[in-house]
Amino acid sequence: MSDIVWMPTDNQIQNSQIYKFIDFLRKNQLAEIADSDALYEWSISNSELFWSSFAKFSQIKFTKSADIILADSHDMLNAKWFVGSKLNYAENLLRRNDNELAIVFRGEDKVEWKYTFAEVSSIVAKLAQALRDIGVTKGDRVAGDLPNLPHTVMAMLATTSIGAIWSSCSPDFGVQGVLDRFGQIEPKVVFAVDGYYYNGKQVECIAKVAEIIDKLPSVEKTVIVNYAGSTVGVTVKNSISWDALLAETPVTSHNFEQVDFDHPLFIMYSSGTTGVPKCIVHSTGGTLLQHLKEHQLHTNLKRDSRIFYYTTCGWMMWNWLVSALASEATLMLYDGSPTAPDPKVLWDYVADYHINVFGTSAKYLASLEKTGYKPNQHAGLESLEAILSTGSPLLPESYDFVYRDIKTDVRLCSISGGTDIVSCFVLGNPAKAIHRGEIQQRGFGLSVEVFNDNGEPAGINEKGELVCTKPFPCQPIYFWNDLDKVKYKKAYFERFNNIWCHGDYASLTEYGGIVIYGRSDTTLNPGGVRIGTAEIYRQVETIEDIVESVVIGQETGDDVRVILFIKMKDGKVLSEELKATLKQRIKIGASPRHVPAKIIQVADIPKTISGKVVEMAVKNVVHGEEVKNKESLANPEALDLFANHPELKL
C-alpha cells in the first residue's frame, strides 16, 4: 500500500494549478502556504476564505457579490453559501467565444461532430430563445432522455441560461425507469433521441419516447434529436425535430437569467434499487464552484486541455464533465460501447485527438486488462496526462496494470464521491505522490474524516464511516417534494448528529490518502467483524476466467455468512479446484474472515444502467425481500438467478 507508483517532477509541481492558486493567495496577501498538504489544512480551518478566494482565482462571473459567504455554519443541514450573490451557470460555461474546438463527439457508428466555442454559444442562444417561446421560464424543468451527444450539452446550457432546471437520464432506461424519474419533477419540455448505437447494434427509441410522453401530462413540447433511428410511422405528441426548432428560431443574442447561488440547477436521481429514486436537487453556484475546484486544483485542467469521461447522461459524471467548459477546456464526448468493435476503440480516440485527461470506471480498467489488450502498444498516447477512475474502488492490481500496460508516467487518480454531491469527497492531487491502492487526498475545502462506530475520529488505517464534519457548497439544497428536508436529513444526518455520513466504508492512510472498501450499507459482518466487500473483489479480480462477481452477507439466524457469486467467461465452469484457489487467495490476501462460506456460479450479475453491481438488490432477493425498482437495472432478469437458490438453503 505504501508503494509510490507516480511522483511529480519539481517542474510539474511548480506549474500545477494548485501551486498557481497558492501563489495567488500569497500575492493577494490572503495566506502563506508551503505546499498542497498545508493548503488542505488551511482550506478546512479557513473555509469561507478558501471558497471565496478560489471563486476569485477561477474567475467565476458574479453579477452581484455575496453579502455573506457562509450563513448558519453551525447547522450543516441548513447552511447557506454566498448569500445575496447572483450568477448564471451557462454564462460561466460559455465565457469563451472563439473558433477553437469546444466539443468533439465520436459515436460508435463512427460519426464525428465538432463544434467551436463560438458555434456552441450561437446554438445555445437560439435554443434558449426557442425554450422561452415554448413558455419555459425560471424554475421550470427541462428533461433530456438522450445519449452523450453535443446536443445534450447545448440543451442543458440553453435550459440553465434562462434559469430553468435541467435533468437527464440515458435512453437505455426503460419506460417505467424514465417515468419514475421525470414523472416526479414534471418537466415542461423533453429532449429525446430517435435511436442510438451500442455494441454494433442500432437501437430504435422513438416508440418508447412516444409512450413516455403520453404518460407525462406536464410536457408541452418534445424535441427529437435525429441520431440513429427512424421516426417513420410513430407520432410523438406535440413534437418537433431539433433541426426544425433551430430553423424556425431567429438568430439572437444571449440573455442570461441571473439567479441566486442556491437556485436549483440540476435534478439528479439516486440509484432507485430500494424504491422510487430520490430526486436530488443541486444548486447553481455550489455545483459550479465545486466542479471548477475539482477540475483545476485536483485534475490540473487548463485552458485548451482536452478532457474525456466515458459516461452516460444518467450518471453524475456527465454533469461533472460538461462543467469543464468553465475552465475553457475541450469536451471529448463518446457514445456507444467502450469495447466495440474491439478494446482499442477509446484509445484510438485518445490518439486521434490528443486527449489529456481520460476518465473511466474501475470496472473498465479491470475488464480491459482481462482482454489482454495493452494500450501502451498503441501509438499516440503521448498527450495523455491523467487517467481518472470512479464508480467503485480501484484495486491495487489495476494500478499495476495502468503503469505496466498503459503509460508509465500517467497520473492515475482514483476519485470517489457520488450523485449526492454531484462531485467528489476524495480525489487526486497533481502535486503529490501517488501510492498504489490509495486515493491521493481529501478534497480541498471539505472536512472529510473517518469515524468509528462511536462517532469518534478513527486512527490511521482504522476502518470506519466516511463523513464530512463541516458545511460545504455542493451539498444538495433539498430533495424534490421534500422541502422540509425530512428525507434529506434521514439520508445523510441520521447516523451522526449534524455530520454528513456519506455511506462509504473507508480508512485514512499515513500518507494523507484514503482507501475505500465499498458502501457501508453492504459491508459484511460475519462473526461480528465488519469487513468491506472491496477486499474480496480484489482477490476475485486476479482470476482471469472470472468476468464479474457479487458478494453479499446471508443472514443465518444470529450471524451472517459470506456468499460469493461469480460469472465465468463463456465456456468456463466453476470447478472445485477453482473454488479452493479462490478461498486460499482470499484467506491470504484479505483474512480468514473474508473467506466465503459458499462460492456459486451464476449466468449473469445484475447491474445498474451505469454499470454498478447491485449488492443490495441481490441481498434482498436472497432474503426473499422485494426489489422495489427493477427499472433502475440494466438486466433486471438476472435477479431471478438468485431467488430461492438451492445452495443457499439453511
C-alpha positions as CSV (number, residue, x, y, z in Angstrom):
1,M,0.0,0.0,0.0
2,S,3.0,2.3,0.5
3,D,4.5,1.8,-2.9
4,I,4.9,5.0,-4.9
5,V,3.7,4.5,-8.5
6,W,3.9,8.1,-9.6
7,M,5.8,11.1,-8.4
8,P,5.5,14.6,-9.9
9,T,8.7,16.4,-11.0
10,D,9.6,19.8,-9.5
11,N,8.6,21.4,-12.7
12,Q,5.2,19.7,-12.7
13,I,4.6,20.8,-9.1
14,Q,5.5,24.4,-9.7
15,N,3.4,24.6,-12.8
16,S,0.4,22.9,-11.3
17,Q,-2.9,24.7,-10.8
18,I,-2.5,24.0,-7.1
19,Y,0.7,26.0,-6.9
20,K,-0.7,28.8,-9.1
21,F,-3.5,29.0,-6.5
22,I,-1.0,29.0,-3.6
23,D,0.8,31.8,-5.4
24,F,-2.5,33.7,-5.9
25,L,-3.1,33.5,-2.2
26,R,0.4,34.8,-1.4
27,K,0.2,37.7,-3.9
28,N,-3.2,38.8,-2.6
29,Q,-1.9,38.6,1.0
30,L,-4.5,36.0,1.8
31,A,-2.3,33.2,3.1
32,E,1.3,32.0,3.1
33,I,1.2,28.3,2.3
34,A,4.1,25.9,1.8
35,D,2.6,23.0,-0.1
36,S,-0.6,21.2,-1.0
37,D,-0.9,19.4,2.3
38,A,-0.7,22.7,4.1
39,L,-3.3,24.1,1.6
40,Y,-5.7,21.3,2.6
41,E,-5.4,22.1,6.3
42,W,-5.8,25.8,5.6
43,S,-8.8,25.3,3.5
44,I,-10.6,23.4,6.3
45,S,-9.6,25.9,9.0
46,N,-10.5,28.9,6.9
47,S,-13.4,27.5,4.9
48,E,-15.1,30.8,4.0
49,L,-11.8,32.4,2.9
50,F,-10.8,29.3,0.9
51,W,-14.1,29.2,-1.1
52,S,-14.3,33.0,-1.7
53,S,-10.6,33.1,-2.7
54,F,-11.0,30.2,-5.1
55,A,-14.1,31.8,-6.7
56,K,-11.9,34.8,-7.5
57,F,-9.0,32.6,-8.7
58,S,-11.2,30.7,-11.0
59,Q,-12.8,33.9,-12.2
60,I,-16.4,32.9,-11.6
61,K,-18.6,35.6,-13.1
62,F,-20.9,37.0,-10.4
63,T,-23.2,39.9,-11.4
64,K,-23.7,40.6,-7.8
65,S,-21.2,39.8,-5.0
66,A,-22.2,37.9,-1.9
67,D,-23.3,39.7,1.3
68,I,-22.3,36.7,3.4
69,I,-20.1,33.9,2.4
70,L,-21.5,31.3,4.8
71,A,-24.7,31.7,6.9
72,D,-25.8,29.2,9.6
73,S,-22.4,27.5,9.6
74,H,-23.3,25.7,12.8
75,D,-26.1,23.8,11.1
76,M,-24.9,21.6,8.2
77,L,-28.4,20.7,7.0
78,N,-29.4,24.4,6.5
79,A,-26.1,26.2,6.0
80,K,-26.2,28.7,3.0
81,W,-23.3,29.8,0.9
82,F,-22.6,33.1,-0.9
83,V,-25.9,34.6,0.3
84,G,-27.0,37.6,-1.8
85,S,-24.8,36.7,-4.8
86,K,-26.2,36.4,-8.4
87,L,-24.8,34.4,-11.3
88,N,-25.7,32.2,-14.2
89,Y,-24.2,28.7,-14.7
90,A,-24.4,28.7,-18.5
91,E,-22.8,32.2,-18.7
92,N,-19.8,30.9,-16.8
93,L,-19.5,27.8,-19.1
94,L,-19.9,30.0,-22.2
95,R,-17.2,32.5,-21.2
96,R,-15.1,31.5,-24.2
97,N,-16.3,32.5,-27.6
98,D,-13.7,31.8,-30.3
99,N,-13.1,29.4,-33.1
100,E,-11.2,26.7,-31.2
101,L,-12.9,23.4,-30.5
102,A,-15.3,23.3,-27.6
103,I,-16.9,19.9,-28.2
104,V,-15.7,16.9,-30.2
105,F,-18.1,13.9,-30.4
106,R,-17.3,10.4,-31.7
107,G,-20.1,7.8,-31.8
108,E,-19.8,4.0,-32.1
109,D,-21.2,4.3,-35.6
110,K,-18.1,6.3,-36.4
111,V,-20.0,9.6,-36.9
112,E,-17.9,12.6,-35.7
113,W,-19.2,16.1,-34.9
114,K,-17.1,19.1,-34.0
115,Y,-18.3,22.5,-32.6
116,T,-16.3,25.5,-31.8
117,F,-16.9,27.7,-28.8
118,A,-18.5,30.3,-31.0
119,E,-20.8,27.7,-32.6
120,V,-21.9,26.3,-29.3
121,S,-22.6,29.8,-28.0
122,S,-24.7,30.7,-31.0
123,I,-26.7,27.4,-31.0
124,V,-27.3,27.8,-27.2
125,A,-28.6,31.3,-27.7
126,K,-31.1,30.1,-30.3
127,L,-32.2,27.2,-28.2
128,A,-32.7,29.4,-25.2
129,Q,-35.0,31.6,-27.2
130,A,-36.9,28.6,-28.5
131,L,-37.5,27.4,-25.0
132,R,-38.7,30.9,-24.0
133,D,-41.1,30.8,-27.0
134,I,-42.5,27.5,-25.8
135,G,-43.1,29.1,-22.4
136,V,-40.2,27.8,-20.3
137,T,-39.4,30.2,-17.5
138,K,-37.1,30.4,-14.5
139,G,-37.6,27.3,-12.2
140,D,-39.4,25.2,-14.9
141,R,-37.9,21.7,-15.5
142,V,-36.5,20.6,-18.8
143,A,-35.5,17.0,-19.2
144,G,-33.2,15.1,-21.5
145,D,-33.7,11.4,-22.5
146,L,-30.5,11.5,-24.5
147,P,-27.2,9.9,-25.3
148,N,-23.9,11.7,-24.5
149,L,-24.3,13.9,-27.6
150,P,-23.2,17.6,-28.2
151,H,-27.0,18.3,-28.4
152,T,-27.4,17.2,-24.8
153,V,-24.8,19.7,-23.6
154,M,-26.3,22.5,-25.6
155,A,-29.8,21.7,-24.5
156,M,-28.6,21.8,-20.9
157,L,-26.8,25.1,-21.4
158,A,-29.9,26.7,-23.0
159,T,-32.1,25.4,-20.1
160,T,-29.8,26.8,-17.4
161,S,-29.2,30.1,-19.3
162,I,-32.8,31.0,-18.6
163,G,-32.8,29.8,-15.0
164,A,-34.7,26.6,-15.7
165,I,-33.7,23.3,-14.1
166,W,-32.1,20.5,-16.1
167,S,-32.5,16.8,-15.5
168,S,-31.3,13.9,-17.7
169,C,-31.3,10.1,-18.0
170,S,-29.9,7.7,-20.5
171,P,-32.0,6.3,-23.4
172,D,-31.3,2.8,-22.3
173,F,-33.6,3.3,-19.4
174,G,-37.0,1.5,-19.8
175,V,-40.3,3.4,-20.0
176,Q,-41.0,3.0,-16.3
177,G,-37.5,3.9,-15.3
178,V,-37.9,7.3,-17.1
179,L,-41.3,7.8,-15.7
180,D,-40.1,7.1,-12.2
181,R,-37.7,9.9,-12.6
182,F,-39.3,12.6,-14.8
183,G,-42.8,11.8,-13.5
184,Q,-41.8,13.2,-10.1
185,I,-40.3,16.5,-11.5
186,E,-43.0,17.3,-14.2
187,P,-40.9,18.7,-17.0
188,K,-42.4,21.2,-19.4
189,V,-40.1,20.3,-22.3
190,V,-38.3,17.0,-23.0
191,F,-35.4,16.5,-25.4
192,A,-35.3,12.9,-26.7
193,V,-33.5,10.8,-29.3
194,D,-34.8,8.7,-32.1
195,G,-32.2,6.0,-31.6
196,Y,-28.6,5.2,-30.6
197,Y,-25.8,2.7,-31.3
198,Y,-24.4,0.2,-28.8
199,N,-22.2,-2.9,-29.3
200,G,-22.6,-2.9,-33.0
201,K,-26.4,-2.6,-32.9
202,Q,-28.8,0.2,-33.8
203,V,-31.4,0.7,-31.1
204,E,-34.7,2.4,-32.0
205,C,-36.2,4.7,-29.4
206,I,-39.0,6.7,-30.9
207,A,-41.8,4.3,-30.0
208,K,-40.6,4.3,-26.4
209,V,-40.4,8.1,-26.4
210,A,-44.0,8.3,-27.6
211,E,-45.2,6.1,-24.8
212,I,-43.2,8.1,-22.2
213,I,-44.6,11.4,-23.4
214,D,-48.2,10.1,-23.4
215,K,-47.7,9.4,-19.7
216,L,-46.1,12.7,-18.8
217,P,-49.0,15.3,-18.9
218,S,-46.7,18.1,-17.9
219,V,-44.8,18.0,-21.2
220,E,-45.8,20.8,-23.6
221,K,-43.2,20.1,-26.3
222,T,-40.9,17.3,-27.2
223,V,-37.7,18.0,-29.2
224,I,-36.5,15.0,-31.2
225,V,-32.8,14.7,-31.9
226,N,-32.3,12.6,-35.1
227,Y,-29.2,10.5,-34.5
228,A,-29.5,6.8,-35.1
229,G,-33.1,5.8,-35.5
230,S,-36.3,6.3,-37.5
231,T,-39.4,8.3,-36.8
232,V,-41.4,6.8,-39.6
233,G,-44.8,5.5,-38.5
234,V,-44.6,6.8,-35.0
235,T,-46.1,10.1,-33.8
236,V,-44.8,11.8,-30.6
237,K,-47.4,14.2,-29.2
238,N,-46.5,17.9,-29.6
239,S,-43.1,17.1,-31.0
240,I,-40.6,18.9,-33.3
241,S,-37.2,17.9,-34.6
242,W,-34.1,19.6,-33.3
243,D,-33.2,20.9,-36.7
244,A,-36.7,22.3,-37.3
245,L,-36.7,24.0,-33.9
246,L,-33.4,25.8,-34.7
247,A,-34.5,26.6,-38.2
248,E,-37.7,28.4,-37.1
249,T,-35.9,30.4,-34.3
250,P,-34.2,33.6,-35.4
251,V,-30.6,34.3,-34.6
252,T,-30.5,36.0,-31.2
253,S,-28.1,37.1,-28.5
254,H,-27.8,35.7,-25.0
255,N,-29.9,36.9,-22.2
256,F,-28.6,35.1,-19.2
257,E,-31.1,34.9,-16.3
258,Q,-29.2,35.9,-13.1
259,V,-30.1,33.6,-10.2
260,D,-29.2,33.1,-6.5
261,F,-26.2,31.0,-5.7
262,D,-28.5,28.3,-4.3
263,H,-31.0,28.4,-7.2
264,P,-31.8,24.9,-8.4
265,L,-29.6,23.8,-11.4
266,F,-29.7,20.0,-11.8
267,I,-32.1,17.4,-10.5
268,M,-30.3,14.0,-10.2
269,Y,-31.5,10.6,-9.1
270,S,-30.5,8.0,-6.5
271,S,-30.0,4.5,-7.9
272,G,-33.5,3.6,-7.1
273,T,-32.7,-0.1,-6.3
274,T,-34.5,0.2,-2.9
275,G,-37.6,2.2,-4.1
276,V,-38.6,5.0,-6.4
277,P,-35.4,7.1,-7.0
278,K,-34.9,10.2,-4.8
279,C,-34.7,13.4,-6.7
280,I,-31.6,15.2,-5.5
281,V,-31.6,19.0,-6.3
282,H,-28.2,20.7,-6.7
283,S,-27.5,24.4,-6.7
284,T,-26.2,26.6,-9.4
285,G,-23.3,28.2,-7.5
286,G,-22.4,25.2,-5.4
287,T,-22.1,22.9,-8.4
288,L,-20.1,25.4,-10.5
289,L,-17.7,26.3,-7.7
290,Q,-17.1,22.7,-6.7
291,H,-16.6,21.5,-10.3
292,L,-14.1,24.3,-11.0
293,K,-12.2,23.4,-7.9
294,E,-12.0,19.7,-8.8
295,H,-11.2,20.4,-12.4
296,Q,-8.5,22.9,-11.8
297,L,-6.9,22.1,-8.5
298,H,-7.4,18.3,-8.4
299,T,-7.3,17.4,-12.1
300,N,-5.0,20.2,-13.2
301,L,-7.3,21.2,-16.1
302,K,-6.2,24.3,-18.0
303,R,-7.4,26.3,-21.0
304,D,-7.2,24.1,-24.1
305,S,-7.0,20.9,-22.1
306,R,-8.9,18.0,-23.7
307,I,-11.0,16.0,-21.2
308,F,-12.9,12.8,-21.8
309,Y,-15.0,10.7,-19.5
310,Y,-16.8,7.6,-20.6
311,T,-20.3,8.2,-19.2
312,T,-23.9,8.3,-20.0
313,C,-26.3,11.1,-19.2
314,G,-27.8,9.0,-16.4
315,W,-24.6,9.2,-14.4
316,M,-23.3,12.2,-12.4
317,M,-20.0,12.1,-14.3
318,W,-21.8,13.6,-17.3
319,N,-22.7,16.7,-15.2
320,W,-19.1,16.8,-13.8
321,L,-17.6,16.5,-17.3
322,V,-19.6,19.3,-19.0
323,S,-18.7,21.8,-16.4
324,A,-15.1,21.7,-17.8
325,L,-16.2,24.3,-20.3
326,A,-16.0,26.8,-17.5
327,S,-12.2,26.1,-17.4
328,E,-12.1,26.8,-21.2
329,A,-11.3,23.1,-21.9
330,T,-12.5,21.0,-24.8
331,L,-15.1,18.3,-24.1
332,M,-14.4,15.0,-25.7
333,L,-17.7,13.1,-25.9
334,Y,-18.2,9.4,-26.8
335,D,-21.4,7.4,-27.1
336,G,-21.5,3.6,-27.6
337,S,-19.8,0.6,-26.2
338,P,-16.3,1.1,-24.9
339,T,-15.1,-2.2,-26.4
340,A,-16.9,-2.3,-29.8
341,P,-15.7,-3.3,-32.3
342,D,-12.6,-4.0,-30.2
343,P,-10.9,-2.9,-26.9
344,K,-8.8,-0.2,-28.6
345,V,-11.7,2.0,-29.6
346,L,-11.3,4.5,-26.8
347,W,-7.5,4.5,-27.2
348,D,-7.9,5.4,-30.8
349,Y,-9.9,8.4,-29.7
350,V,-7.2,9.4,-27.3
351,A,-4.5,9.2,-30.0
352,D,-6.5,10.8,-32.8
353,Y,-7.5,13.8,-30.8
354,H,-4.5,14.1,-28.3
355,I,-6.7,13.8,-25.2
356,N,-5.1,14.9,-22.0
357,V,-7.5,13.5,-19.3
358,F,-9.1,10.1,-19.7
359,G,-12.0,9.3,-17.4
360,T,-13.4,5.8,-16.9
361,S,-14.6,3.3,-14.3
362,A,-12.6,0.9,-12.2
363,K,-14.6,-1.9,-13.8
364,Y,-13.5,-0.8,-17.3
365,L,-9.8,-0.9,-16.3
366,A,-10.2,-4.4,-14.7
367,S,-12.1,-5.7,-17.7
368,L,-9.6,-4.2,-20.2
369,E,-6.8,-6.0,-18.5
370,K,-8.6,-9.3,-18.9
371,T,-9.0,-8.8,-22.7
372,G,-5.2,-8.9,-23.0
373,Y,-5.1,-5.6,-24.8
374,K,-2.2,-3.4,-23.9
375,P,-2.8,0.3,-24.7
376,N,0.9,1.1,-24.4
377,Q,1.4,-0.8,-27.7
378,H,-0.8,1.8,-29.3
379,A,0.9,4.8,-30.9
380,G,-0.1,8.3,-30.0
381,L,-0.7,8.3,-26.2
382,E,1.9,11.0,-25.6
383,S,-0.7,13.6,-24.9
384,L,-2.3,11.6,-22.0
385,E,-1.5,13.2,-18.7
386,A,-4.1,11.7,-16.3
387,I,-6.4,8.7,-16.0
388,L,-9.4,9.2,-13.6
389,S,-11.3,6.2,-12.2
390,T,-14.5,6.0,-10.3
391,G,-17.7,4.0,-9.9
392,S,-16.2,1.5,-7.4
393,P,-12.9,1.2,-5.5
394,L,-9.8,0.9,-7.8
395,L,-8.0,-2.2,-6.9
396,P,-4.2,-2.1,-6.3
397,E,-3.7,-4.6,-9.2
398,S,-5.4,-2.1,-11.5
399,Y,-2.6,0.4,-10.6
400,D,-0.1,-2.2,-11.7
401,F,-2.0,-2.7,-15.0
402,V,-2.1,1.0,-15.8
403,Y,1.6,1.7,-15.1
404,R,2.7,-1.6,-16.8
405,D,0.4,-1.7,-19.8
406,I,-1.0,1.8,-20.4
407,K,1.6,4.5,-19.6
408,T,4.4,4.7,-17.1
409,D,4.2,8.4,-16.5
410,V,0.5,8.9,-16.4
411,R,-1.2,10.4,-13.3
412,L,-3.7,7.7,-12.2
413,C,-6.3,9.3,-9.9
414,S,-9.0,7.2,-8.2
415,I,-11.8,9.5,-7.3
416,S,-14.9,8.9,-5.1
417,G,-18.0,10.9,-4.2
418,G,-21.4,10.5,-5.8
419,T,-24.7,11.8,-7.1
420,D,-25.4,13.0,-3.6
421,I,-22.9,15.8,-4.0
422,V,-22.5,15.7,-7.8
423,S,-18.8,15.6,-7.3
424,C,-16.1,14.0,-5.1
425,F,-15.1,13.9,-1.4
426,V,-11.7,12.3,-2.2
427,L,-9.7,12.6,-5.4
428,G,-6.3,13.4,-7.0
429,N,-3.5,15.9,-6.5
430,P,-1.1,16.7,-9.4
431,A,1.5,18.0,-7.0
432,K,1.8,14.9,-4.8
433,A,3.0,11.3,-5.0
434,I,0.5,8.5,-5.8
435,H,0.6,5.4,-3.6
436,R,-0.5,2.1,-5.0
437,G,-4.1,1.3,-3.9
438,E,-4.8,4.7,-2.4
439,I,-6.9,7.7,-3.4
440,Q,-4.5,10.6,-3.0
441,Q,-6.3,13.1,-0.8
442,R,-9.4,14.7,0.6
443,G,-11.0,17.4,-1.5
444,F,-9.8,21.0,-0.7
445,G,-12.4,22.7,1.4
446,L,-14.1,19.5,2.5
447,S,-13.6,18.5,6.1
448,V,-13.6,14.8,5.4
449,E,-12.9,12.3,8.3
450,V,-13.4,8.6,9.0
451,F,-15.5,7.9,12.2
452,N,-15.6,4.7,14.1
453,D,-18.9,3.3,15.4
454,N,-18.7,5.6,18.5
455,G,-18.8,8.7,16.3
456,E,-15.1,9.4,17.0
457,P,-12.3,10.0,14.6
458,A,-10.7,6.7,13.6
459,G,-7.0,6.1,13.8
460,I,-4.7,5.8,10.8
461,N,-5.6,2.7,8.8
462,E,-8.6,2.1,11.0
463,K,-11.8,1.4,9.0
464,G,-15.0,3.4,9.6
465,E,-17.6,5.7,8.1
466,L,-16.5,8.4,5.6
467,V,-18.0,11.7,7.0
468,C,-17.8,15.4,6.4
469,T,-17.9,17.5,9.6
470,K,-18.4,21.0,8.2
471,P,-20.8,22.6,5.6
472,F,-19.6,22.6,2.0
473,P,-21.1,24.4,-1.0
474,C,-22.1,21.4,-3.1
475,Q,-24.4,19.8,-0.6
476,P,-27.9,19.2,-2.2
477,I,-30.2,22.1,-1.5
478,Y,-33.1,19.7,-0.9
479,F,-34.8,16.6,-2.4
480,W,-37.7,17.4,-4.8
481,N,-41.0,17.3,-2.9
482,D,-39.1,17.2,0.4
483,L,-38.8,21.0,1.1
484,D,-39.0,20.4,4.9
485,K,-35.9,18.1,4.4
486,V,-37.2,15.1,6.3
487,K,-35.9,12.6,3.7
488,Y,-32.7,14.6,3.2
489,K,-31.9,14.6,6.9
490,K,-32.6,10.8,7.1
491,A,-30.3,10.2,4.1
492,Y,-27.2,11.9,5.5
493,F,-27.6,13.1,9.0
494,E,-29.3,10.3,10.9
495,R,-26.2,8.3,11.8
496,F,-24.2,11.2,13.4
497,N,-25.7,14.5,14.6
498,N,-25.0,17.5,12.4
499,I,-22.4,15.5,10.5
500,W,-22.7,14.3,6.9
501,C,-22.4,10.5,6.8
502,H,-21.7,9.5,3.2
503,G,-22.2,5.8,3.4
504,D,-18.7,4.7,2.3
505,Y,-16.6,2.3,4.4
506,A,-13.1,3.8,4.4
507,S,-9.8,4.5,6.2
508,L,-7.2,7.3,6.2
509,T,-3.6,6.4,5.5
510,E,-0.3,7.6,6.9
511,Y,0.3,9.5,3.6
512,G,-2.9,11.5,3.8
513,G,-4.6,9.3,1.4
514,I,-7.8,7.3,1.6
515,V,-8.8,3.7,0.9
516,I,-12.5,3.0,0.1
517,Y,-13.7,-0.5,0.9
518,G,-17.2,-0.3,-0.5
519,R,-20.5,1.0,0.5
520,S,-21.0,0.8,4.3
521,D,-24.6,-0.4,3.9
522,T,-23.2,-3.5,2.1
523,T,-20.3,-4.2,4.4
524,L,-20.3,-7.7,5.8
525,N,-20.4,-8.7,9.5
526,P,-19.5,-12.4,9.9
527,G,-18.9,-13.3,13.5
528,G,-19.4,-9.6,14.5
529,V,-16.3,-8.4,12.5
530,R,-17.0,-5.7,9.9
531,I,-15.3,-6.2,6.6
532,G,-15.5,-4.5,3.2
533,T,-16.6,-6.2,0.0
534,A,-13.8,-4.5,-2.0
535,E,-11.3,-6.6,-0.2
536,I,-12.9,-9.7,-1.6
537,Y,-13.4,-8.3,-5.1
538,R,-9.7,-7.5,-5.1
539,Q,-8.8,-11.2,-4.9
540,V,-11.5,-12.4,-7.2
541,E,-10.3,-10.0,-9.9
542,T,-7.0,-11.9,-10.1
543,I,-8.7,-14.9,-11.6
544,E,-8.7,-14.4,-15.4
545,D,-11.6,-16.7,-16.2
546,I,-14.0,-14.8,-13.9
547,V,-15.9,-12.0,-15.7
548,E,-17.8,-10.4,-12.8
549,S,-18.8,-11.2,-9.2
550,V,-21.0,-10.0,-6.4
551,V,-20.6,-10.7,-2.7
552,I,-23.3,-10.5,0.0
553,G,-23.9,-11.4,3.6
554,Q,-26.6,-14.0,4.1
555,E,-28.3,-13.9,7.5
556,T,-28.2,-17.2,9.4
557,G,-30.1,-16.5,12.5
558,D,-27.8,-14.6,14.8
559,D,-24.9,-14.5,12.4
560,V,-24.0,-13.7,8.8
561,R,-22.2,-15.9,6.3
562,V,-20.3,-14.6,3.2
563,I,-21.7,-15.7,-0.2
564,L,-19.8,-15.0,-3.4
565,F,-21.5,-15.3,-6.8
566,I,-19.3,-15.4,-9.9
567,K,-19.9,-15.1,-13.6
568,M,-17.4,-17.1,-15.6
569,K,-16.2,-16.5,-19.1
570,D,-18.2,-18.3,-21.8
571,G,-17.4,-22.0,-21.8
572,K,-15.7,-21.9,-18.4
573,V,-17.0,-23.7,-15.4
574,L,-16.5,-23.1,-11.7
575,S,-14.6,-26.2,-10.6
576,E,-13.9,-27.4,-7.0
577,E,-10.2,-26.7,-7.7
578,L,-11.0,-23.0,-8.6
579,K,-13.2,-22.7,-5.5
580,A,-10.3,-23.8,-3.4
581,T,-7.9,-21.4,-5.2
582,L,-10.3,-18.5,-4.6
583,K,-10.7,-19.3,-0.9
584,Q,-7.0,-19.6,-0.4
585,R,-6.3,-16.3,-2.2
586,I,-9.0,-14.5,-0.2
587,K,-7.7,-16.0,3.1
588,I,-4.1,-14.9,2.4
589,G,-4.9,-11.6,0.6
590,A,-7.6,-10.4,2.9
591,S,-8.2,-12.5,6.0
592,P,-9.9,-15.8,7.1
593,R,-13.0,-13.8,8.0
594,H,-13.3,-12.8,4.3
595,V,-13.4,-16.4,3.0
596,P,-16.9,-17.1,1.6
597,A,-19.0,-19.9,3.0
598,K,-20.3,-20.5,-0.5
599,I,-19.0,-19.7,-3.9
600,I,-21.7,-20.1,-6.6
601,Q,-21.6,-19.8,-10.3
602,V,-24.4,-17.8,-12.0
603,A,-25.1,-16.9,-15.6
604,D,-25.3,-13.1,-15.0
605,I,-24.7,-10.4,-12.4
606,P,-27.4,-7.6,-12.0
607,K,-26.1,-4.1,-12.6
608,T,-27.4,-0.6,-12.8
609,I,-27.6,1.1,-16.1
610,S,-24.4,2.9,-15.3
611,G,-22.7,-0.4,-14.8
612,K,-22.5,-0.7,-11.0
613,V,-23.1,-4.2,-9.4
614,V,-26.1,-4.0,-7.1
615,E,-25.2,-5.9,-4.0
616,M,-28.2,-4.7,-2.0
617,A,-30.7,-5.9,-4.7
618,V,-29.0,-9.4,-4.7
619,K,-29.1,-9.5,-0.9
620,N,-32.8,-8.5,-0.9
621,V,-33.7,-11.3,-3.4
622,V,-31.7,-13.9,-1.4
623,H,-33.6,-13.0,1.7
624,G,-37.0,-13.1,-0.1
625,E,-37.4,-9.3,0.1
626,E,-38.8,-7.1,-2.7
627,V,-36.6,-5.2,-5.0
628,K,-38.8,-2.1,-5.4
629,N,-37.4,-0.5,-8.6
630,K,-36.1,-3.0,-11.1
631,E,-36.4,-0.4,-13.8
632,S,-33.1,1.1,-12.5
633,L,-31.3,-2.1,-13.6
634,A,-29.8,-2.8,-17.0
635,N,-30.6,-6.5,-16.7
636,P,-33.3,-7.0,-14.1
637,E,-34.0,-10.5,-15.3
638,A,-30.6,-11.5,-13.7
639,L,-32.2,-11.2,-10.2
640,D,-34.2,-14.3,-10.9
641,L,-31.0,-16.3,-10.8
642,F,-30.6,-15.6,-7.0
643,A,-34.2,-16.3,-5.9
644,N,-34.6,-19.5,-3.8
645,H,-31.2,-20.7,-4.9
646,P,-30.8,-24.4,-3.8
647,E,-27.3,-23.8,-2.5
648,L,-28.5,-21.1,-0.1
649,K,-31.0,-23.2,1.9
650,L,-30.2,-23.1,5.6
